[in-house]
Amino acid sequence: MIANFDGQGDSGEVYEIIYQDIDQKYLDFDTPEELKDFIYDGIEKLVDSYGGDWVNNDGGYGNFNINVRNMTIDGNYYQRTVDSYDWQESNLFN
């Protein structure tokens, strides 16, 4: 199962859940809301445990590959950040 998520501005969502069978063939069926909520909470806990914040300010996005058979998870998380700098009367050449 692959869960894709995205968030910003105090909200986020798991916007896509992709199911695959043991042979990596795609399965097509609707995801129950309870499972979506469970996955959302799991992603939030995992990202938070590493100091990330995918739902506030500019937020973040990523995906998690959940291997139910092996009970493992692989994932990618990208946080959007904005840095600003202000230089006042700095020398152009040293």
C-alpha positions, 0 to 999 in steps of 0.5 A: 500500500502506498499512501501519498500525503500533502499539507500546509496552512494548518491542514493536511490530507492523505490524498491517495492510497494505492493498493498492490497485491503480492505481485505488485499488481494494482488493486482498485477499491475504495478506502474506508474512512477509518483506514484513511484516518488511521493512516493519517494519524500514523503519518502525523506521528512518524513525521512529528517524531523526526521534528517535521511538520507537514500541516502547518505554514508551508507544510510538507508532502511525501509518501509512505510504502506500507508493506502489510505482509512484512509489517514494514514501512518505507517513506519519503518526507519533504518539508517546505521551508522559506528562509529569508536574509537581509544584508545591510551595507555589506561589502560587495568585494572583500 
